[in-house]
């Protein structure tokens, strides 16, 4: 039999953020009666708006400081031509090595506490029975308005370290005698030593999981079929089905694993050989036999998924008939008429 590849295309997931809420204490007193004022129809809506304006707190995180380093390299070459005599009376070589070290310490100040007092807040005129912020906040909580902490984006600043440059120049002095002259040319090269500061930044990204129904493509064309579950020898086995309600809700994680609920798609490496084929089974990853391995998959350029087990590429196909099981095999075992592909939809 000849099978083709079972391939899965995936969608993306989104993240959700939340707002932090603080809950106040409710005391029934004259301050609360002033805010409710049931005899005045507009009092309660106005009090709710004033509560939201006064008791909400804006929090600015501490400043994040980024330090940038600048490196410069300077090379100085000095060439001294000279005519040598019969003998050199003195050869002087100076080697100067130096290392510049700059230590920058940046102290990030802690966030200032916010002191709230009745003298720093303007209360509405109808709230004169409220003796201070605590009483006003308590009354606000009684009418359903609680303080919120609103966090604004973290401010940042950049510090640039001045360039550090070290240069060293060495000169050789040659003394000329008055005897028979033999000529030669000497070149002296001096190279500067440069101190280098390097900053390294590492960024890690989390690959999200992708979930969808296992949609089957037979010979590259959609056949209104899905990957469904059949129980075979007490195991969840992949099978081709036309009923969308019977389709498996599959999940592809950031490690290339394919999941059905808490079960992972697997293959038995002991069955791999010449003209081999085996069911695609979804098993508990914590109870796998010694020769059973999870499938690992990747996306190709067309967003289809290709899979392998322990570096052995897999071809997927199904068996026509009542069960229509999904099998994994080597390409030489596949039957071209039963080739399938798959993606999440």
URURLIN-V630099 format. One line per field, one symbol per residue. ss: DSSP state (A for helix, B for strand, O for the rest). A space follows every 50 residues. Layout:
ss: ???
This chain:
ss: OOOBOOOOOOOOOOOOOOOOBOOOOOOOOAAAAAAAOOOOOOAAAAAAAA AAAAAOBBBBOOOBBBBBBOOOOOOOOOOOOOOOBOOOOOOOOOOOOOOO OOOOOOOOOOOOOOOOOAAAOOOOAAAOOOOOAAAAAAAAAAOOOOOBBB BBOOOBBBBBBOOOOOOOOOOOOOOOOOOOBOOOOOOOOOOOOOOOOOOO OOOOOOOOOBBBBBBBBBOOBBBBBBBBBBBBOOBBBBBBBOOAAABOBB BBOOOOOBBBOOBBBBBBAAAOOOOOBBBOBBBBAAAOOOOBBBOBBBBO OOOOBBBBBOOBBOBBBBOOOOOOBBBBBOAAAOOAAABBBBBBO
